[in-house]
């Protein structure tokens, strides 16, 4: 992980600690190239967590956005999940 990404996650942890009571609902937003396997990889990352996942394709159909609403135990768990899905080729986290 590069320094810029590491600093982002540190700031995110601090912000989440200061603004939320844990456990708390968290909304992840991702964009992946439209490919059923990539969408499935994101969905699998949140399997058995009680996540509500909504998908939407771009107008051109090249990309699929995923909104994942899930209860997380603490800011560390939020960051760990971002790091886990960052390994999916072509994913963008918003």
Backbone as numpy.savetxt, mean C-alpha at the origin, in Angstrom:
# Nx Ny Nz CAx CAy CAz Cx Cy Cz
17.40 -0.33 0.21 16.55 0.84 0.21 17.45 2.09 0.21
17.14 3.03 -0.68 17.98 4.23 -0.73 17.62 5.19 0.41
18.49 6.16 0.62 18.37 7.07 1.75 17.07 7.89 1.68
16.70 8.33 0.49 15.49 9.13 0.32 14.25 8.33 0.72
14.20 7.07 0.31 13.07 6.21 0.65 13.04 5.95 2.15
14.20 5.70 2.72 14.30 5.46 4.16 13.81 6.67 4.96
14.21 7.86 4.53 13.78 9.09 5.20 12.26 9.26 5.08
11.70 8.91 3.92 10.26 9.00 3.74 9.54 8.12 4.76
10.00 6.88 4.92 9.35 5.96 5.85 9.49 6.43 7.30
10.60 7.04 7.63 10.79 7.57 8.98 9.78 8.68 9.24
9.63 9.59 8.26 8.66 10.69 8.40 7.23 10.14 8.46
6.92 9.14 7.65 5.59 8.54 7.65 5.28 7.94 9.01
6.23 7.20 9.58 6.03 6.61 10.91 5.71 7.68 11.95
6.51 8.75 11.93 6.31 9.84 12.89 4.94 10.47 12.71
4.57 10.74 11.47 3.28 11.37 11.17 2.12 10.47 11.63
2.22 9.19 11.36 1.18 8.26 11.77 1.08 8.16 13.29
2.21 8.18 13.97 2.22 8.15 15.43 1.53 9.38 16.00
1.74 10.53 15.35 1.22 11.79 15.87 -0.24 12.05 15.51
-0.76 11.37 14.49 -2.10 11.71 14.01 -3.14 10.62 14.20
-2.75 9.44 14.62 -3.70 8.33 14.72 -3.56 7.60 16.04
-4.67 6.99 16.45 -4.68 6.09 17.59 -4.67 4.68 17.03
-3.80 3.83 17.55 -3.61 2.49 16.98 -4.19 1.43 17.87
-4.75 0.36 17.29 -4.89 0.06 15.86 -5.84 1.06 15.18
-5.63 1.23 13.88 -6.39 2.21 13.12 -6.58 1.74 11.68
-7.66 2.25 11.05 -7.85 1.97 9.63 -6.85 2.79 8.83
-6.31 2.17 7.79 -5.35 2.87 6.93 -5.74 2.60 5.48
-5.65 3.62 4.65 -5.98 3.49 3.24 -4.70 3.55 2.41
-4.36 2.42 1.81 -3.25 2.35 0.88 -3.78 2.62 -0.51
-2.99 3.29 -1.33 -3.35 3.49 -2.74 -2.15 3.12 -3.60
-2.41 2.26 -4.57 -1.36 1.78 -5.46 -1.82 1.87 -6.90
-0.86 1.97 -7.80 -1.11 1.86 -9.23 -0.14 0.82 -9.77
-0.69 -0.11 -10.56 0.13 -1.14 -11.20 -0.22 -1.20 -12.68
0.72 -1.64 -13.51 0.36 -1.89 -14.91 -0.78 -2.92 -14.93
-1.75 -2.73 -15.82 -2.88 -3.65 -15.88 -2.40 -5.03 -16.32
-2.34 -5.91 -15.34 -1.91 -7.28 -15.52 -2.53 -8.05 -14.36
-3.39 -9.01 -14.65 -4.06 -9.74 -13.56 -3.09 -10.28 -12.51
-1.90 -10.68 -12.91 -0.93 -11.22 -11.95 -0.45 -10.14 -10.98
-0.24 -8.91 -11.47 0.23 -7.83 -10.60 -0.87 -7.40 -9.63
-2.10 -7.33 -10.14 -3.23 -7.01 -9.27 -3.36 -8.07 -8.19
-3.23 -9.32 -8.59 -3.34 -10.43 -7.65 -2.22 -10.38 -6.60
-1.02 -9.98 -7.00 0.08 -9.87 -6.04 -0.25 -8.86 -4.94
-0.82 -7.73 -5.33 -1.20 -6.72 -4.34 -2.30 -7.29 -3.44
-3.31 -7.89 -4.05 -4.40 -8.47 -3.26 -3.88 -9.53 -2.30
-2.96 -10.36 -2.75 -2.40 -11.41 -1.90 -1.62 -10.85 -0.72
-1.01 -9.68 -0.90 -0.25 -9.06 0.19 -1.16 -8.70 1.36
-2.44 -8.51 1.08 -3.40 -8.13 2.12 -4.38 -9.26 2.44
-4.08 -10.46 1.96 -4.95 -11.62 2.17 -5.05 -11.93 3.66
-6.24 -12.31 4.10 -6.51 -12.69 5.49 -6.30 -11.55 6.49
-6.41 -10.32 6.01 -6.27 -9.17 6.90 -7.59 -8.41 7.04
-8.63 -8.88 6.36 -9.91 -8.19 6.41 -9.92 -6.92 5.58
-9.05 -6.83 4.61 -8.94 -5.63 3.78 -10.09 -5.52 2.79
-10.53 -4.29 2.57 -11.50 -4.00 1.52 -10.71 -3.40 0.36
-10.72 -4.08 -0.79 -9.90 -3.66 -1.92 -10.81 -3.27 -3.09
-10.60 -2.06 -3.58 -11.34 -1.58 -4.75 -10.35 -1.35 -5.88
-10.71 -1.81 -7.07 -9.83 -1.62 -8.22 -10.53 -0.79 -9.28
-9.73 -0.09 -10.07 -10.27 0.73 -11.15 -9.21 0.84 -12.24
-9.62 0.60 -13.48 -8.68 0.72 -14.60 -8.65 2.15 -15.11
-7.48 2.54 -15.62 -7.35 3.86 -16.24 -8.17 3.89 -17.53
-8.40 5.08 -18.05 -9.19 5.22 -19.28 -8.61 4.42 -20.44
-7.29 4.39 -20.52 -6.64 3.67 -21.61 -6.52 2.18 -21.32
-6.73 1.79 -20.07 -6.62 0.39 -19.69 -5.20 -0.07 -19.42
-4.23 0.86 -19.48 -2.84 0.48 -19.26 -2.51 0.26 -17.79
-3.26 0.93 -16.91 -2.96 0.87 -15.48 -4.21 0.54 -14.68
-3.99 -0.06 -13.53 -5.06 -0.36 -12.59 -4.71 0.27 -11.25
-5.65 1.02 -10.68 -5.43 1.56 -9.34 -6.12 0.66 -8.33
-5.50 0.53 -7.19 -6.05 -0.28 -6.11 -6.09 0.57 -4.85
-7.27 0.64 -4.23 -7.42 1.28 -2.92 -7.66 0.17 -1.92
-6.80 0.11 -0.92 -6.87 -0.97 0.06 -7.12 -0.36 1.44
-8.31 -0.61 1.98 -8.66 -0.11 3.30 -8.55 -1.26 4.28
-7.68 -1.11 5.27 -7.39 -2.22 6.19 -7.02 -1.67 7.56
-7.38 -2.42 8.60 -7.00 -2.04 9.95 -5.58 -2.54 10.22
-4.73 -1.60 10.61 -3.33 -1.92 10.90 -3.08 -1.70 12.39
-2.16 -2.47 12.96 -1.91 -2.41 14.40 -1.10 -1.20 14.85
-0.16 -0.76 13.98 0.71 0.36 14.37 1.42 0.90 13.13
2.08 2.06 13.25 2.77 2.64 12.10 3.84 1.73 11.51
4.50 0.94 12.35 5.52 0.02 11.83 4.91 -0.99 10.87
3.70 -1.48 11.19 3.02 -2.44 10.33 2.65 -1.80 9.00
2.27 -0.52 9.03 1.94 0.20 7.80 3.16 0.27 6.90
4.28 0.67 7.47 5.52 0.81 6.70 6.00 -0.55 6.20
5.92 -1.58 7.03 6.34 -2.92 6.61 5.55 -3.39 5.39
4.25 -3.08 5.36 3.41 -3.49 4.22 3.82 -2.73 2.96
4.13 -1.42 3.09 4.62 -0.66 1.94 5.90 -1.28 1.39
6.80 -1.65 2.28 8.08 -2.24 1.86 7.81 -3.59 1.18
6.89 -4.38 1.73 6.57 -5.69 1.14 6.05 -5.54 -0.29
5.11 -4.63 -0.52 4.53 -4.52 -1.86 5.45 -3.77 -2.82
6.44 -3.06 -2.30 7.36 -2.32 -3.18 8.16 -3.27 -4.07
8.16 -4.56 -3.74 8.87 -5.55 -4.54 8.09 -5.97 -5.79
6.83 -5.54 -5.89 6.02 -5.87 -7.07 6.48 -4.99 -8.22
6.86 -5.62 -9.31 7.41 -4.89 -10.45 6.40 -3.89 -11.03
6.82 -2.62 -11.12 5.99 -1.59 -11.74 5.01 -0.90 -10.81
4.98 -1.28 -9.52 4.01 -0.69 -8.60 4.40 0.74 -8.23
3.38 1.58 -8.09 3.57 2.96 -7.62 2.68 3.11 -6.40
3.27 3.61 -5.30 2.50 3.87 -4.08 2.17 5.34 -4.03
0.92 5.62 -3.70 0.49 7.02 -3.61 0.24 7.41 -2.17
